[in-house]
Structures are given as C-alpha cells and as structure tokens.
C-alpha cells in the first residue's frame, strides 16, 4: 500500500444548490449589493480570527454602503476583559476553566447602546455593521456570518499574525494564547453563532486568505442536513512534534521537507474542517457547525441527551516510527476534571496499533509493588533536572505489535513508545493531559514542555499495576459473532470508559447498524472498501486504508464491502460508538 490513496481533502457534494454559492470578493460583493439594493441593515458577524482588515479592504469597499460600523469600537478594553476573565484564564500555561460567559459581557453596554441608537436613527441607504458580535447591535435585515475552523485560527496564532480576541498578545506564549481560545473564546463564540447560523442569509468562508467563498444560508443548512444522511469524512490535518515520526509522511504522501509528523487529527470536529461542494464552489466550514446545527441526526437522541451538541468520540494518529517516546502522562478522573476545569466528562482513551517496529513498546501502568511516594519523589527530582526519571523501575513497558489494542481509562499512567503508529480512540476533552515526565526534552520552540506533576499526582490510580494492566487493559479481545466471510470482535474499551469498540475482519460484505448512535470507523487493514446502503438511501462511499469516517446516527443500516484492490484480501475496520 502507498500513501497516495489517502484522501486529504474529502468533500461532501451537496445536491440541488449549485447556483447558490460564489467565490471571490468581486462576485460576493455583487451578490450582497443585489440583495441589499433597497438599503436597510447588513450585518456581517464574524468568528474571532476572521481577518477584519481583509474584509475592510475588499468586501466593504465594494458594498454600496451609506455608513459602516465596526462593532469592535464598543468592545471592552483589554484590561477590563482580563479582569472579567481572570478566574477562567488562571496563571497556568496550559489549563484554564471552561467559560460560561455570554458574548454581550465582552462589550461596554453604553457604547453598545450608542451603536444601536446610531443604527436606529440612520437615514436612507445601506448600513453595514461588521465584526465579531455585530448581531448584538442589530439582528440584520440581511445577515452574513463569516466563519473559519479552529485549526486555521491556530495557524494564524503560530505565525504571529493574530493574538487573542480583544487583546494585543501576538508575542505571548502560544500555549497561553491557545488556552484563552480553547477555554473562553471558542466556547463563547460557539454559543453566539449557533442561533445566527440557523437564520443567516449567507455563510462566508474566510479560511483561505484572499480566496473567500459565499453560500446562501438555505444552501448551507441544506448541505448540513444532507451530510447527516450519509457517511462522510472531515478534512484531516497534520502537525509535527518533538517526538514525531516518519510513517505518516510516507504513507499519506505528506510534505517531505517537514522534519516529522507527530499527529494527524482526522476526526476531531471541534477543530477539523468540513468541505461542502456546491457545483464549482467549495465551502470550507468548521465541522463543529454540523454538530451545532444537526446534533440529533448526527449523534442520535441518547448521545445528544447525554453530551449536548458535542461530538464525544475522537480518532487521531500518533506517529513515533522513526521518532521518540511520547511524554509520560495521565488523564484526570471525571470528578477532577469537573471540579478543576468545568468539563463534564474526561479523556478516557485507547491505543490501537496500526503498525510497529519490532522493538516497539507501550508504557502502561505502574509496576507491581512500587512505593507511590518514591515514584513521585523521582518524578519531582527529574522535573528539577537533578536526574533522569527511572522509568525502568516504576513503569511497565509492554511490547506493541500491529493490531494490538491497549485500553487507557483515566488515571492510568501511560505513553506510546518510539516505533509505534497509533490510532488513538478517545473521548473528546483532548487538551487535558497531565505530563509527568518528558524524557529531558524541550519543545520544538526550544522551551521546556510543561509538566503538571501537581495535577498528575492527584489522579494517578496506583492500583493499575503490572498484573491489573495485563488482565484488564491489554488485548481484551472477545469474539462476538461471525458469518460468511466475516467475524466480529469486541476490543474494548474498559468498563469505566463510555466508548465501545468492535473490530470486523472480512472478505465479504458486512452489514452494520448505527442503533441510534453515531458510529466512527477506521479501515485498519486493506487497501480500500466501499460503504453503501442496502436500501439505496445514500450514494456508495469509498474509504481507503487508515481513513477515519463517520456514520451519522440517522443513517441506520449500512454495509461495508471489499472493493477494487481489496477483493479477495482480508480487511478490517475498527468501529466506535457511545455505549447505552
């Protein structure tokens, strides 16, 4: 198998709306001018990270506006915002507290009222209000929402182009900027934009600089409704890291000039993009928009009732083949993440081994009979630079082979060793990793990588020792059923984890059913397979080796079959869903 088959830009083709999408500022300006030719109020609300200067220098210049208002003139100043957010920001480099603020709190009420008064007293002609929170001034006779995915925002932060919203912190530690976005900005703006997306006249894709695209609100919402009736993929993104490897670079035909690739995020709707195709125009939106507007059809009634408009399952890749060990780490127990960070569920996970070198290991659990305080003392000494942590004394190195599955409920000390290609199946709170030791490394930015022994020491489950780990967390594979050309195995997860995983080996078609819950799958063996509907409810969908794909709850019955080069060859999928 070669990496050339891995689709890095998967699209959902939307039917029936080919004439309701446009690209380029000139075309977009013509559409909006035609829509607003009788005057009134045009509101262009924006997600934080949208380049306002680009809007000002392109779109606003071609609009036939009598007056233009930037809502940010009513925003509270940086110090006021800091005072408002201090509790949620914390002094920690990485961890804050999830915010429940409403966007209107970020604005000076008197200034906001003055803008509202200005609009209400405006004369004839078109009034344009733009910027993050513009709809707080006026609901808009015509409403445009300008959006972009979080991954693009992170790239703009990393380059130094952008700081956080409302504060000039372009040069601040990237971890602190990301923290402010993750714990506060994105939460606040998701709450703000959800009702706007439900009524917006247009969605403006601002992901690519100087290459905007516009789609009517009707077509946008129809595209989301069509997406949840079929299998689909989000657009993966790849990122280097200090421990990153070379497997993905070769397998997925990635940029050979990069030093390595540590991560691939190919099912993290909070951060991934969803590509919608409307005729000749492709719209890139945050996959989170699908979760926010179609949660019941996507997730299913029970999952939506439990998690709200959050996608609870994450698939990603960790590549250490030709790389280094991950940091030794632990994830918080449920009560700890609730009490300390305001998150209502924790990061349980597992490592499914896609590939491994002969010497590869996964570090999992503590060794039987160790003294917990002795291990913590050793970790503290290592963190002070006094010595290397004695991992051979305290932590279990367990050989890792292709298709092994290691379960990692919260509280279990773990990390993937060098020489592994891991498909990580986890719950979505992905930022809550407490590093215990990082093998004496600095990050790719040359700064020490943060270690959180204070948090970690409080959540380690010391009962997860050698014997317990081997009995409960390593290859807990149980036969479930078999038929003509297929067999099904339960591979996890642990009873403390809410995700169930099943592996199907097959050389013939296998019928699945969502059972009212979103399914997430990866083709872990075989060149390609085809997903179709036994009753023809959706068009056949081809997946390739190592691609993660989502089956919305609304799909119901679906079938996966070998196709093309895979005919006659053994294939395997790993499927995950939320239990009960």
N, C-alpha and C positions, 0 to 999 in steps of 0.2 A: 504494500500500500504506500502511496505517496500522499504528501500533504496537499497536492493540487486540487483534490476533490472537496476539501473542506470549504464550505461556503461562508465567506467572511462578511458578505453583505446580503443576507437573506431578506426578501421583500414579501409583503402581503399585497397581492393585487386586488384592488377594490373595484368592483363591478358596478357600472351604471352611473358613474360620476366623472367620466373622462374630461368633461368640459368645465369642471368646477375647481380646477387647480391651475396656478400660474407660477412662473418663475421669473426672477429678475426684478429689480426695483422699478424699471420703467413700466412693465406690464402690471405690477402690483399697484403702482400709483394710478394707472389708468382705470383699473377695476374700482379702486376706492373713490376716485373722483367721480366716476359714473354713479356709484351708489350714493354719494353724498352731494349730488349736484343741486339739491334743493336746500342745502345748508343743514342746520341742526348741530348736534354734538357727536363727534367721532372720538371714541375712547380707544387708545392703544395701551392696554395694560401689559405689563411685562414681568417675566420671571427674573429674579436677581441674577445678573450675569449677562443679560442681553446688552449688546453694545449700543448704548443710547446715542453716542456720538455718530455711529453709523446711521442710525435712524434719522438723526438731525440733518446729516449731510447728504442724505439720499432721499428717503421717502418724504420727510417733512418738507423738503424743498420743492417737490413736485406736486404736493397737495394744494388744492385751491382753497387755502385756509385764510379766514379773516383774522384769526387770532390763534395763538399756540401757547399752551400752558404746560409746563413741566411740573408734575406733581411733587417731585423731589424738593422743590422750593419750600414745601410745607413739612418736610421730614424733620424730626428732632435731630439736634446736633449730636456729634459723636460721643461727647461726654454724657449727655442725657441718655443716649442709648446704652452706654456702658453701665450707668447706674441702674437702668431698668433691667439689664440682663446679667448683672454681676453674679447672682446666685446660680444661674444656669451655665454661665461661662466657666466658673471655677478657676483655680490657679493651675490646674493640671494641664500638661501639654496636649494630652490626647482625649481625656474624658471630661464631658460636661454633664448636664442634666437636661433631659428632653423637655423642650419648651411647650407650654400650652397657651402662649400668647396669641392674641389676635393682631392682625396687621395694623389695624387702626391705632393701636397703642404706640406704634413707632412714629406717629405723626403728631405735630403740635396742633392741638384742637383748634386754637384760634386761627392759625394760619390755614388750616384745612377749611374752616368755616368761611374764611375770606375768599378762598378759591371758589367755593360753592356759590358764594354771593356774586362773585365776578362772572361766573358762567350764567347764573340766573338772570343777570342784568345785561348780558351781551346782546348786541343788536343783530341785524341781519348777517347772513353769511355763515360760513362753517367755522365752528370752534373745535380745535383739536386738543385733547388732553392726553399726555403720554407719560410713560414711566411706570415703575413698579408701584402698584397701588392706585393707578389712575382712576379706576372704577369707584374708589372711595369719594371722589369729587362729584361724579355724575355717572349714572348707570350706562349712559351712552344711547343715542338714537341708533348708532352703529357701533358695535363692539368688536374690536380685534384683540386677540390675545397672542402676544409674542412669546414663544417658548423655546427652550433648548434643554438637552439632557444634562444631568449632573456630571457625567464624565467629561463633557466639553467644558463645563464650568471649572472643573479641576485642572484641565489643561491650561486654561487661561490664568488660573491662580499660579500654577507651577512656573509659567513663563514670566511671571511678574507683571502681566498685563492688568490683572484685576486683584483687588483685595476683597474684603467682605463688604456687604451692602451697608452703606451709611457710615463707613469709617475708612480712613486712609491708612491701610495697613499692608500695602503691597509688599513691603520688605519683611513683614513679620514671619516667623517660623511657619512653614507650610502646614505643619501638624496643627498648630493653633488656628490657622485660617480654616482648615478643613473641619476642625472641631466646631467652630462657630457656625459654619454652614450646616453640618450634619445635625447638631443638637438644636439649633434655633431656626436659621433662615429657611431651610428647606421644609421644615415642619410648618412654619408659619405660612409660607407661600403656597404650600400644597393645600392648606385649609382655605386660603384666599382664592386660589384659582379654580378649585373644583366647581363651585356654583357658576363661575364665569364660563368655564368650558362647556357647561350644559346649555348655555344660551348664546354663546359667542356667534357672531355673524361670520367671522373668519378666524382661522388659526394661522399664525405667521411663524414659519420655521426659520429661525435665525442661527442655526447651528454652524453653518459654514460661512466664514467671512465673505462678504460681498457676493454671496450666492443664495439669496433668500428664496423662499417658496411660500406661496399662499394657497390655502384651500378653504372653501366655504365651510361654515360651521355644519351645515347639513351633510356635506360630503364627509367631513372629518368624523362626525358622530356615526354616520352610516358605515364608515370604514372600521371603526371600533366594533360596531355591532356585528359586522361580517367576520372580523378576526376571531371573535369568541365562539364562532360556529365551526371552527376548523383547526387542524394542527397548525402551529406556527413556531417560528424561532425569532428571538430578539437578536440584535446585532452584537456579536462578541467584541470585546476589546482586550488588549494585551498590554502587559506592563512589566518592565524589568524590575529586578530587585537584587539586593546584595547576595542572596542565596540562589538566584535564578539559574536555570539550566538551558539546555540546547535542544531538547526533544521537540518542543512545540515549534521552534524556529524551522526545523527541518520538516516536520510532519505537516505543518499548516502553511508552509511557504511564506514565512514572515520575513521582515526586513533583515537581511544578513549582516548589516552594519551595526545592529544593536548588540551590545555585549552579551545579553541573555534575555530570556523571558521567564519571569517568575510566576506570574499569574495570567490566567485567562478567565474573565468573567463572562460566561455565556448564558447565564440565567439568573440575573440579579435585576429584576425590573425596576427597582428604585434607581439604578444607575445606568442600565443599558438603554439603548435606543430601540425604537420600533420603526421600521421602514415601511411606509404605505405608498403604493404605486397607484396613481391616478392618471391613466393614459401615459403621456410623455413626461409627466412631472412626478418626481419622487419627493415625498414629505418625510423628514426625519423628526420624530417626536420622542419625548421620554416615554419609555414603556410604562412608567408609572401612571401616565394618563389613562391607559387602558384599565389599570387596577382601580383608579379613582372613579371612572365613569361606568365600568362594566363589572363591578365586583361580584355580583351574584352569578351571572352567567359564566364568568371566568373561574371563580373559586368554588362555587357551589354554595348552597344555603348553609350547611353546617359549618364549613370553613369560614364563610363570611360572618356568620353569627359569632364565631369564636375569636377571629382576628380582626374583624372590621375590614376596611379597604387597605389591607396589607397582604402582599404575596409572601407566604410564610416559608417557602422552600427555596433554597439557593443551591445551584450547581455551579461549581467553578473548578479550575485546574490549578494545581501546584506542581511546578516542574523543577526538580532538583537533579535531573540526569545531566551529568557534566557540571553540576552546581554544588551547593553546600547544604548542610542541615538548616531547617527552619529554626527559629528561636524556640527554646523550651518554654512551654506556655500552659495556661489553664484558663478555662472559661468560667464565668460566675454562675453560682447556683441561682435558681429562679428568685428566691427571696432577696438575694443580694443585689441582683440587677434591678429589681423593683424598688428596693429601699434606697439604693445609692444613685441610680441613674434614671429612674422613672420609666423603664422599659418593662412591659408586662410579660415577656417571655424571654428565654435565654438562648444562647448559641450552643445547643447540642449539635453534634456533627458526626461524621464518619469519613474514613479514608477508603475509597475503592481504588485498588492499584491497577491502573491501565497498563503500566509497563514498569520494569525494574531491572537494574543491573544485578549480577549475581551476588554482590556483597551488600545489597540494599537492606536497610532496617527501618522500622518504625519504632520510635521511643514511646512507650505506653505504660503508664502506671509506675508506682514506686516498688522497689524491691522488698520482698518479704523480710520482716524483722528489723528494718531500719528504724532509727530514732528520728521522729519528725523534727525535733528541735535541732538535732545535729545537721540534718539536711538544710533547714532554714539558715542555720549559722553558716554553713558552707556557701549557700547562695548569697548571703549578705557579704561575706568576705570576698566572693568573686565580684559582686557588684561594686565593691570599693577598690577593685583592682589589686587586691592582695594576693590572689591565687586564681587558678582556673577551677571552676566548679568540677567536682569529682563525679561526673555522670555515671561512670562505670560502677561506682559504689552505691548509687541511690536509684537509678532509673533503669527500667527493663528495655534492652534493645531486642526487638523481635524481628526475625528475618521476614522480609516482604517479597512476595512473588506475584507475578501477573495474575489478576483476578482474585487476589486476597481481598477481604473486607474487614477493616478494623473499626469497631464502634467506639465512639468517644463521647459519652454523656458528660455534661457539665460537671466540673470538679475533678476531672481526670487529667493528670499531668501527661503531656504528650508533645510530640512533634514528628514530622516526617524527616527521615534522614536523607543524606545525599544518595542519589541514584534511583529516585522514585519518581514516577509520573502518576500523580494522584488526581482522581476525580473526587473532589470534596462534596459531599452531600450534607447540607446543614440547614439549620433554621436561619432566618434572615438577619438577626441582630449581629452583623458581621464585624462590627468595629470593636466589640467587647472582648478583646484578647489581652490577657494579663501575661506579659512576658516575664519569665522568671530568670532566664539567663540567655545570652545571645552569643555564646562561643567567642567572647572577646572581640566582637566586631563593631565597626562603625557603619552607619548607613551610607548609601550612595551619595548623599550630600556631605559626607565627611564628618557628620555629627554623631555622637553616641546615640544608638537607638534606645528609646525609652524602655525602662524596665519597671514593672509595677509589682514589686515584692509585697508592698503593704497590702494591696488588694489580693494578690495571689495567695498569700499565706492564710487569708481568712476563708478561702473557698476550696482549698485542696481537700479532697476526700482521701484520707490516709488508709482507708480500708481497701482501696483499689490497688492491692499489691500483686505480686507475681502470679500467685495461684488464681486469685479472683479475676484478674485480667484475662488469663488464658481460658478460664472457664466461661466467662461472660462476654468478652469483647473481641475475641479473635475467631474469625471464620465461623460464626454461629449460623451455619448454613443448614437449612432443613428442607427436604423435598416437600412440595405442596401438591403437585399434580403433574400428569403427563398425558400426551395424546400422540396422534400420528405425526411424527416429525417435530415434536416439541416437548420440553419439560420445564416446569416452573419450580423455582427455589426461593424460599424466604432467606434473605441475607441479613436482616436486621430491621429496625435498629433496636437498641436496648429498651427495656420496658419504661425507663424514665424519659425516653425521647418520644415525641409525638409523631415522628415520621416513620412510615413503614416502607421498606424497600423489598422489591422482588426482582429476581433475575430470571429471564426466559432464554433458554437455549433453543434454537430452532433451525430447521432446514425446510420447513413448510409454513404456510400461513398460521398465525396465532391470533385468535380473537381476544380482545380486551374490552373492558367497560369501565368508564370513569366512576361508576357507582355514586354519582353526585358530588365528586370531589376532584379538583384539578389534579391531573397527572403530569409529572415531569419525567422525561426519559432521556437516556443517552445510549447510542449504539456503541457498546463497548467491545464488540467483536464483529468483524465482517466489513466489507467494502461499502455496501450500501443496502438499504431496504426501502420499501415503499409502504406508506401508511394510507389506507383507504377506508371508506365507509361501506359496510356490507349492503346498506340500503341506498347508496349513492348520495348521501347527504352533503358531502363535500368532495372537492376535486382531489385526486390522488396526490400525495405529498411525499417527495423523495428525501431521505436523510442519508448522510454519509458517515463514515467512521468517525467516532468521537464527537459528533454533533449532538448538542442538547436540544430537545424540542419539547414544546408544551402542548398538552391536550386539555383544552378548557373543559370544565365540568359539564357544560351544556352539550358537548359532543355526544356523550353517551357511549354507544358501541363503536369500536374501531378495530381495524385489523392491520397487522404488521407482517409483511411477506418479504422473502428474499427477492432480489431483482438484479438484473444485469450480471456483473462480475461475481455476485454472491450466490448465484444459482448453484445449488449442489454443495455449497460450503456451509460450515456451521457458523451461525450468527448468534449474538447475544445482546439483549437490551437490559439495562438496569432502570427500573421504574420506581418512583417515589410518590407517595401521597400522604395526606394527613389522616391518621387513624381516627376512627369513630366519630 
